[in-house]
Amino acid sequence: MPAWLEVLLNLSGYAGFVALASRGAAGPQATADDRSYGDER
């Protein structure tokens, strides 16, 4: 397997993990923080 393909797969897998994690337990907390910061601005 080429090195660039391995790196691409690792990055895509990490991005997918972050997307799932942000939709999970961390999702409501992150959106609440974004809303509070948005209101302060």
Helices and strands as residue ranges (DSSP letters): H 3-23, H 26-40
